[in-house]
Each structure stands twice: as C-alpha cells, then as structure tokens.
C-alpha cells in the first residue's frame, strides 16, 4: 500500500507543476481500482474527478491512507517529469518554474533534485 501512497503523492505534485493532467490521474486510479479487491474509497473519488480542477484532484490524492516516503515520491516525480519532457518539450518552462517554486519553499529533500530545481528557472 505504501507504494501506491507514494505514487498518489507524486501524481498530486505532478498535477501541481503541470507534469500530468487530471485524465492521466484518473487512468492511474482506474487501474488501481481494477487491481484491488477492496481499494481505499478515495480512489473512487479520484476516478470520478473528470470535471475537477487539478488542484482539487491533488487534494484528493493526498487523502490516500498512509504517509508518503519523500525520497521515493521525489524519485517518482523526477521519473514522471522526465517522461513528460521527453514526450512534450514545450512543458519545460512550466515545469522548471514549478520546480523552482518548490525549491524556494524548501519542499524538495532530495539533493540532486534540489540542485536541479534551484537553477531550473534560469
């Protein structure tokens, strides 16, 4: 369950920085619902979030039971950002801006990601 909690947190952060969209998160949620016989109820809410704002869906994802493992979440987020930038380089400015804001707010614990995010805006 902790792996799914970490994925939920990484997707929440991905929504906030524009690395993914609500439809991608819904697809992830649907896949988890199909896999688990007794999923947390929050996955059902996420799955029905087609008309919600990304920030609202991020808030729902953060209601997933358990505590996220920050280093693992950051690795998942970096993997997500890497995949998105390779698929759509036009998102680079938006993602760099968001990573810089996360670094300024001291919300990034991973040293390599912190170094990257602190100069990403330039």
N, C-alpha and C positions, 0 to 999 in steps of 0.2 A: 504494500500500500504506500510506503514512503516514496517509492519511485514515481508513482502517479501523483503524489502530492508535489514532488519536485517538478514534474512536468507541468502541472497546473500552475505553479508559481512562475515558471519560465514562460509559459504562454501568456500569463497575465502581464508580465513585464514586456513580452513581445508585443502585445496589444498596445501597451502604453507608448512604446517607442516606434510603433508603426512597422515592426518587422513581420507581423502577421495580421490577419483580419478576422472578423467575427466568424465568417463562414469556415475558415480553417480550424478555428477552435471548436466550432460545432461538430465538424467532421471528426476531430480528435475525441470529443465527448461521446459521439455516437459509437465510435469504435470501442471505447471503454465500456459503454452500456451493453454492447453485443458480447463482450468478452466475460463480463462478470455477472454471476447469478444474483447477487444482492449488492448492487452498486450503491454508493452514497447518493442520497437524494439530490444533492447539489448538481450531480451530473445530468439529471433530468432537466433541471432548470437551465443549465448551460445549453443543453441540447435544444431547448425551445426558445433560444435567445435571438432569433433571426432579426427582429426589429429593434434590438437594443444597441445602445452606443457601446463602443469598445471599452470605455472606462467602466461601464456598468457590468459588462461581461467579465472584465478583470476583477472587479469586486466579488462577483460570484465565484470565480475560480479560487480566490483567496479564502473562501469559506470551506474549501475541501478539508476534510479532517486531517489533523496532524500538523506538525511543524516542518517547514521546508529546511533542507540542508543547503545553506547558502553556497558553499563551493560547488556542489552538484548543480544547483539551479543556474549558477553563472556559467558553468560549462555547457549546460543545455542551451542557455540563451546565446552563447557565442556560436554554438553549432547552428542554431536557428538563424542568427544574423548572417553567418557565413553562407548558408544555403540560399537565403533570400537575396543577398547581394550578388551572388553568382547568377541567380535567376533573373534579377532585375536591378542592374547597377544604378538605375535612376533613383532608387531609395537611399542611396549613400548619404546624401545631405541630411535627410530627415533622421536617419539612424545615428549618424555622427552627432547631430545636435542633441538627441535624446540621451545618448551615452555620456556626453559631456555634462549634461544636467544631472544625471545620476552620480557622476564622479564628484561634482560640486556639492551635492547633497550627502556625500560620503556613504552612499548606498551600495558601493561596489567593494567587496572584501578581497577578491582575487587580484593579486598583484599585477600579473600580466594584463588583465582586462582593465585594471585601474590605470596603468601606464598608457595603454592604447586610448582609453576614453578621455584622458586628460589632454591629449593633443589632437584628438579626433576632430574637434571643431575647427581647428586651423586648417 
